[in-house]
């Protein structure tokens, strides 16, 4: 089930478990940065894609919000 969660600096749309971001989802921050992919226990974790304001993107593994692939 997809949920919308309004964050202090953006919006999350995606799956939740026990009130936390968990599963597949998307965050769009007020700065224009966007992430689509996996979340675990409220953290960006697993496989996903960051879209940067400049038009470039990163696709790969992410651990605790940090690109690691």
QUIGI-V815088 format. One record per backbone hydrogen bond with DSSP energy under -1.0 kcal/mol. NH is the residue of the N-H (numbers start at 0). CO is the residue of the C=O. Records with the same first field share a line. If there is no record, write none. Layout:
NH: CO / CO
//
This chain:
2: 13
4: 11
6: 9
10: 27
11: 4
12: 25
13: 2
14: 23
16: 19
19: 16
21: 14
22: 38
24: 36
25: 12
26: 34
27: 10
28: 32
29: 8
31: 28
33: 50
34: 26
35: 48
36: 24
37: 46
38: 22
39: 42
41: 20
42: 39
44: 37
45: 61
47: 59
48: 35
49: 57
50: 33
51: 55
54: 51
57: 49
59: 47
61: 45
62: 65
64: 43
65: 62
67: 60
//
